[in-house]
Amino acid sequence: MIVWRNQSLNGPPFVNTSVRQTNYDRREKKKVVLFFPTPAYDHYRIELGLALAVVAAPLEGKYDLQLIDERVTPDYEKEVLSNLEDAVCVGISSITGYQIKRGIAMARKVRAAAPDVPIVWGGYHPSLFPEQTCESAACDIVCVGQGDITFKEIVDSLADGKPPAGIPGCAYWTAEGIVVNEPRPLVDVNDVPPAPYHLLDVDRAIELNQRQNHEKKRTIEFHSSQGCPGKCGYCADAQLYQRHWTGLEADRVVEEVVQLVKTYRLDQINYSDANFFANQKRVKAICEGIIDAGINISWVASARPDTFHRYKPEVLKLIRESGCKRVIVGAESASEPVLELICKGATAADHLKSAQVCRDYGIGGTFTFITGFPHPPGTPAQETTQDLLDFIERLKKIQPDIRTKIFVFTPYPGTPLYELSVEFGMKEPLSLEEWADYNPATMKESQWVEPWE
């Protein structure tokens, strides 16, 4: 028997993929175990594992659903392993980097305890590298892209005793090789059932955030839209959703938010959308609905700088009156050449105008920037961290209490800037296991970050 080993990860070794014991015949099995690994080793705030809830929604009532979050569920390992005997499959959600490491660690334990149980991966990274992910002994099936419908069909197929042959939007391992099925067309988010928050330990997540991170408000996340029409060269959304944005109807957003506020006694909603402000008419209707509902909450959402400052004054007033506490503006750079390089579609002037809007309407602003974008070897950076700090001072002159965050550029697979990074000398990970050590934290010594004090 050939054994695969990776000394950087803890746990028993995997059996080589050619001798896997995975059994796709899961007839008479009723449990679906979904595991959400810790996203980052220094992840200080717990955001709900809504990725699990979204794919669980279409399965409710037919299967016994077990949603387990490494950060929230007490004795999470025991919870996963104790539910394997009657499991149709185990699902693991992951972005690139540390979350893969934690997902692999759990997959090893699942393999050791129940080698016949299929392991399904989903999320950004597996969707970008479905074949490579299936080549790992940590994975049998990949749910590619939007998983709401695809995962249900995968589970139903396994429960019927069949592999996921012919199911659009998935890839899967066979003894003869990896099969990649045709893509699945994007589904309108309005055609997907509401996320079953009751399957998540919401109260414990809130409690942990209050105790560990000293949060005073009872806050959770809500996903009201999918995708983004922008074509930013560093963002994987454009790759996965083809720059297609779709949002829940305003009435549904208001109805679900009001219910969540009442059920969990919330003080704040964080909209986890990539671009909450993509549709001004929808935002206006949501704000009016929240005001009419008479609920007293604050909320936070993300915006593009070229969009936010162009909102009509009457809508900006509604945004503030409905409880908007803060807008997170993805500025990324203040250099016009860099903004052009990354295809941001915004200018430094847009950043300044957005800061003025935040000041004029009493809305808190958080502007995010990225340093260390790739440039040819031997050439100076087009923008240094010090350049960003100088621009931040200009923002603070407009709005003194503005917040800013500077991130180190991490080439995200599937994006144009990732390809450029490889061209300029970045070593490309070649397996799921190598991607497990690919983290923003490890990019602090990036070859493109200029030294600064």
N, C-alpha and C positions, 0 to 999 in steps of 0.2 A: 504494500500500500504506500503510495507517494503522499507525503505530508507537506503542506504549505505552511511556512512560518514567517512571522514578521516580529522581530524582537522589540519593535517600538510600541507594540500594543500588548496589553495584558490579556490573559485568558488562554484556554486550551488551543492548540493548533487546529487549523481547518484541514479537512480531508481534501485532496486535490479535486478540482471540479469534474474530472473525468470519472470519478467514482462517487459522486454525490448520491445520497440516499433519499433525496427529495421525492415525495409522492404527491402528484397532482390530483389523485383521486381522494377527495375529502368528503365523500358521501357520509351522511349521518353525523357530520361534525357541525356544531352550531355556534362556536365562539369565534369572534374576530378580535384579535389582540392588536391594538395600535399603540406604538411606543414613540414618544417624543424625546429625543436625546437633548442634553444641554447644548445650546447653540454655540457658546464660547466659554473658554475657561475663566475669563474675567467678566462674564455676563452679570452685571450687577442688578438688573431689574428683570423680574419675571413677567414676560408677556404671555398671555394665554396661548396654549397650543391649538389655535384655531384651525391649523392645517389638518389636524386629526378630526376635529368636530365637523368640518366641511365634508370630508369624505365619508364620515360615519352617518351623516344625515339620511342619505337614500337607503341605508341598510336598517334603519330603526324599525322595530316591529317584526323583523324576519330573523335577525341574528342576536345573539347575546354579545353586546359590544363592551369591550374593556379598553378604556382610554387611560393610558399610564404615562405620566410626565415625570421624567427623571428629577426635575427640580422641585416638584410639588408632591408627588405621591410618596408617602412614607413606605420604606422598604420596597422601592419600585422593582428591584430585581426579583424578589420573592413573588410580587404580584404578576410579573410577566411569566415566570417559570411555572407558577401554580396553575396557570390557565392554558397550558399547552396541550394537555391530554385530549381536549375536545375542540382544538383549534382548527378552523379552516385554514388560517394563515396568520402570520405575524406581519404587521405593516410598520415600516420605519420611515419617518420623514426627515429630510436633511437638506441643508444648504451646504456649500463648499466649506471645507476646513474642519474645525474642531468637532462639529456636530457629526461628521462622518466618523471620526475617531470613536466617539461615544456610541454611535450606531453600530459600528463594527464590533466593539466590545460586547454589546448586548447580543448581536447576531452570533458571536462565538458561543455564548452561554446557551442560546437557544439551540444551536446545532449540537452542542454536547448533550443537552437534556432530551431533545426530540429531533433527531436528524431528518425525520421524514416531513416535518412541517415546512411548507413553503414560506419563504421570506420575501416580502414585497417591499421595494423601496419607492419612494416618491419625493417630490420636492424639486427645487431648482437644480441641484447638481445632478441627480440621476436623470432628470429630464434632458439635460444638456449632453450627457454621456451615457445613454441607455445601454449600448452594447458593452462598453468598458465596465460599467457597473455590474452587469450580469456576468461578466467574466470572473468577478470576485466570488469566492465561496461564501461571502456574506450575503449574497443576493441571488434569488432565483428569477424574480419578475420585477420589471420596472414599470411603474405607472407614469407615462410621459405627459408632461404639461398639466393642463387642467384635469384634476383627478376625480371630480364629483361623480361623473357617470362611468368613467373607465374603471375605477376601482370597484364599483358595484358589479359591473359585468365580469370582472376578474373573479371576485368572490363567488358570484353565482355559478360561474363556470367550474370553479374548483369544487363547490358544493354539489355540482351535478356529476362530479367524477371526471372532469375533462381539463386539459391544459388550456391556457388562454389563446388558443389558436384562432386567428381571424378577428380578434377583438381590436378595434382601432385604438391607437394611442398607447400601445404597450410593447415591451420587448420581454423575452423570456428565454431561460436556459433549457436546452435539451442535450441529450448525450451526443447528438450529431453536430451541435453547434448552437450559436445564439440566433434566435429568430427575432427580427424587428418588424412589427406589423405596420401597416400604413398609419399615417397621422390621423388624429381625430379632429374634426372641425371644432372650433371654439363654440362653447355653449353660452348663451346669454345667462348672466348671473340671476336674472329674474325667474329663470326656469329651474333653479336649484332650490331645494327646501332650505329653510332657515337653519343656521348652525345650532345644534342641540347643546347649548351651554350647560344644561343639567348633567351632561355626561362628563363634564370637566369639574375639577374641584375648585370652583371659582372662589369660594370663601377662604379656602386655605391659601390660594395664590395671593389674594388681597391681604390676608393676615401676614404672610411672609414679607410682602413688599412694605407693609407698615412697620413690621418689627425689624427687618434687616436693612431697609433703605430709608426708614424714617418718613415714609409717606403719610401725610395727614389725611388725604382724601381717599375714599374708597373708589378705586379706578380700575377699569378693565378696557380691553380693546374691542373694537367693532370694525368689521370689514364691509364697507359699503360699495366698493367698486373693484374692478379688476383691470390691470393693464395701464398703459399710458400712451398717448399719441406722440410723445417725444421720441427722438431718435438718438438720445445720449449714447456715446460710444463706449461707456463704461458700464452700462446697465443691462442686466440680463432680461429685463421685462420685454424689451423690444424683440429679443430673440424668441422668447416663449409665446408672446401674445401678438407678434407681428404688428406692433404699434397700434393694436386695437384696444380701445377703452370701452368698457361697458359698466354701467352703474345700476344699482338697485333703484327702482322707482322711489321717489321722495316719500310717498305715503307709506311704503313698506319700511323704509329706513326709520321714519318717525315711530311707526307702530312697534317695531322691534326694539328700538332704543328705549322708548317709554316703558315697555314691559321689562327690559333688563334693569332699568333704574329702580322700578318698583320691587322686582324680585330680589335684587341683591343690594338694595339700599345704597345706590351709587351716588357719588358726588361728582364724578367726572368720567367722560368717555374719551378715549384716544382712538380716533379713526386711523386704522393702520393701512389705509389705501396708499398706493404709490403716488396718486395724484387726485386727492379729494376734490380739488377745485377745477377739474377739467370742464365741467358743465355749469355755467353760471345760473341758468334757469333752475337746474336741479338743486343747487346749493340754496338759492333763494327760497324754494319751496320747502326744503328741509328746515331751514331756519324759522320760517313762518309756522311750520307744523310744531316745532319744539316750543315756540312761544305760545301758540294756541293751546298746547297740551298743559301748560302751566307747571312744567317741571323745572325745578331750580338746579341746573347742573352747569358745570363748565366743560368745555371740550377743546381738543387739540387736533390739528390736522396738518398735512403736508401740502405745499404748493410750489409750483414753478414760478420763478421770479418774473418771467415775461408774461405770465397770466394774471397773477394776483393784483398787481398795481393797476391793471386795466378794468377791474371790476367797477360797476356803477356805484356811485356814492350811496344810493338807497339800499343796495345789497350789502355793501360794507357796513352800513349802520345796523342792518338786520343781523349780520354775522356777529357783531359785538353784542347786540341786545339778546341774542339767543344763547349767549354764554361762552363764546369763543375766548378762551384764555390765552392761546398762543398759536401762532402759525409757524411751522417749520419750513423755511425757504431753502431749497437746494441750490445754492449759489455756485458752489464747487470751485470757481476761480474768478479773479478780477482782471485777468490778462486776456485781452481780445484774441491774441494768437492761440492761447490755450483753449479758450472757449470755442474757437473755431475748430481746433484739433479734436476736441471731445464731442463736437456736434451738439453743443448745449442748446443752441437756438435762443440764447439770451445774451445780454451784454451787461457790463459792469453798471451801466446807467440803469438797467432794469433792477439790479440789486438795490441801488440807492433809492429808486422810486418806491420799491416795495417797503424799504425801511421808513420812508416818509409816510406811506399809507398806514403802517403799524402805529406810528407816532400819532398821526392825525385822528385815528379812530380808536385809540386806547387799547390796541391789541398787542400783546407781547410778541416779540419776534425772535426766533432762533435761526441763525444763518449758518449753514453747514458748508465747509470748504474741504477740498482734497489737495494734498501736496504730494509731489513725487510722480507726476504723470511721466510716461516714457519719452525719452528723446534719444537720438542717435549717440552711440558711444563716442566719447571724446568731445562732445559738444555741451555747452552750458545749458542749464535749465532755463526755460522761457519764463518761469516764475518760481521764486524761492519762497520758503516759509516766511522769511522776513517781509517779502512783498505782500503776502497775505495779511500779516500782522499790521502793516501800514494801512492797508485798505480797511481792515476792521476798525481802525481808529477813525476813519472817515464815517463808517456806519455809526459808531458810537457818538459822533458829534451830532448826528441826526436824531438818534434815540439812545440816550445814555445808558438805559437799562437793557439794551439789546444783548442777547446771548449769542455766542458763536462756538462752533466746534470745528476743529481741524482734524481730518482723518488722513492717514497715510494711504496712498493709492494701492489697492490690491487688484491686480488684473483678474477680472472675473471671466471664467471660461464661457465661450460662445459669443463674446463681444468683440467689436472691431479693435478696441484697445488691447484686448488680450492677444490678438494676433500680432499687433504691432509690438507688444512687449516681447513676444517670442522672437520676432524679427530682430529686435534690438538686444537680444542676448539673454532673456529670461529662460531658465531651465524649466521645461514643461513636465509636470507630473504625468506618468504614463499608466497609472493604475488607481483604483479606488483607494488602495492602501497608501499610496504616495500622496493622494489628495487629502488624506486625513491629517497630514502635517502641514497643510497649506492654509495659513491663518493670517489675518491682518496683523495679529500681534507679532508674528515672525517676520513681517515685512518692514519692521521698524528700521532695519538696516538696508532698506531698499537702495539699489544702486542709483536710483534717480532722485533720492532725497538729498538736498544740499545741507551740509553741516550748518548748524545755527545754535545760538545760545539764548 
